[in-house]
Amino acid sequence: MAELFPKEHLLGFLGSIILTFAALSVLWIDGISLTGALVILWVTAIAQAALQLVLFMHIGETKDKASLYISTIYAAIIGLITVFGTILAMIWGY
């Protein structure tokens, strides 16, 4: 029966909940600087994205791991270019 229990998924879910509360701690901490708040948010966001990719999207369970990681990195780069390009156009008027 132990092999049927999704232990990794349960631990991943609990990890996601803990990371969510860690990100929410930015609201609860009085007197935190903007830099400190952004560091906490970025670290928890990256950790949670990695946790979701590995545990729930099973990115490391195929034989062709390299193409999955390259595609994920490519998608992240395109997303960042889109976000920062939009900010560049909207704020600085380019």
C-alpha positions in Angstrom: 0.0 0.0 0.0 2.9 2.3 0.7 3.9 2.3 -3.0 0.5 3.6 -4.0 0.6 6.6 -1.7 1.9 9.7 -3.6 4.5 10.8 -1.0 6.4 13.0 -3.4 3.3 14.8 -4.5 2.1 15.4 -1.0 5.6 16.8 0.0 5.5 19.0 -3.1 2.1 20.3 -2.2 3.2 21.1 1.3 6.3 22.7 -0.1 4.2 24.9 -2.3 2.0 25.9 0.6 5.1 26.8 2.7 6.5 28.9 -0.2 3.2 30.7 -0.6 3.2 31.6 3.0 6.8 32.7 2.8 5.9 35.0 -0.1 2.9 36.3 1.9 5.3 37.1 4.8 6.2 40.3 2.8 2.8 41.7 3.8 3.1 40.6 7.4 6.6 41.9 8.2 6.6 45.5 9.3 9.4 47.8 8.2 10.7 45.5 5.5 12.6 47.4 2.7 11.5 47.2 -0.9 14.7 45.4 -1.8 14.1 42.8 0.9 10.5 42.3 -0.1 11.5 41.8 -3.8 14.3 39.4 -2.9 11.8 37.3 -0.8 9.2 37.3 -3.7 11.7 36.5 -6.4 13.3 33.6 -4.4 10.0 32.1 -3.5 8.6 32.5 -7.0 11.6 30.8 -8.6 11.7 28.0 -6.0 8.0 27.4 -6.5 8.2 27.3 -10.3 11.1 24.8 -10.1 9.1 22.7 -7.6 6.0 22.7 -9.9 8.1 21.8 -12.9 9.9 18.9 -11.3 7.2 17.4 -9.1 3.9 18.1 -10.9 4.8 18.5 -14.5 7.2 15.6 -14.4 9.9 17.5 -16.4 12.7 15.1 -15.4 10.9 11.8 -16.0 11.5 11.4 -19.7 14.5 10.2 -21.7 14.8 13.5 -23.5 15.4 15.8 -20.5 17.7 18.2 -22.4 15.1 19.3 -24.9 12.5 19.9 -22.1 14.9 22.0 -20.1 16.0 24.0 -23.2 12.4 24.6 -24.1 11.6 25.7 -20.5 14.6 28.1 -20.5 13.6 29.4 -23.9 10.0 30.1 -22.8 11.3 31.9 -19.7 13.6 34.1 -21.8 10.8 34.9 -24.2 8.5 35.7 -21.3 11.1 38.0 -19.7 11.8 39.8 -23.1 8.0 40.3 -23.5 7.6 41.7 -19.9 10.6 43.9 -19.9 9.9 45.1 -23.5 6.4 46.0 -22.5 7.7 47.9 -19.5 10.3 49.6 -21.6 7.6 50.7 -24.1 5.1 51.8 -21.6 7.3 53.6 -19.0 10.0 55.1 -21.1 8.0 55.5 -24.3 10.3 53.7 -26.7 
